[in-house]
């Protein structure tokens, strides 16, 4: 599985994730330093199987891309948030709560995988 990072706006193009994000991710066993931010382009819908929007606004922005092809499935992450969690994945940058954000993203991704690809379920 290949994962890439891209936004719907070009605010952080070419940059690595914020240092505290990389540190928190490393504590959980994720290696993020090689990642660089890109910007989503309509060709991504031909080059990837799945595009995941972090929130409703990004989902709408992705749906609105002009002349995009629809070979990639577009889903929104909040649809997989557990019922006991907050209703949206909040940007942890201002509150500096990267650990809680990462834990929630892990739960959401697990739910997303189980819902879409149950054969990946651990027995």
C-alpha positions, 0 to 999 in steps of 0.5 A: 500500500502506498500513501501520499499526502496532499491538500486541496490548497497549496499552503504547505507544498513541498514541506514535511509534516510539522516537527511535533507531528513527526515526533508523535508519529515516531512514538507510535511507530510511523516514519513520516520524514520522507513525506512531502505535502503536495496538492491534489490535482484531477489526475490523482483520480486516475492515479490512485484507487482511493482518495480520503478527505479528512473533513467535509470541506475537503470532501466538497473541494475534491468533489468540485475539481473540474473534469476529474475522472472517477476511477478513484473512490472518494470517501470522507474520513469522518464517516468512519469515526467511532460513535464514542468519539468527537464527530469530526477529526479536529486539526491538532495544530493549535491545541497541540494535541497530536497524541489524541488526534493520532489515536483517533485517526488510527481508530478511524482508519481501522474502521475504514479498512474493516468497512471496505476491505474486511479481508484485512481484518485481524482474527 
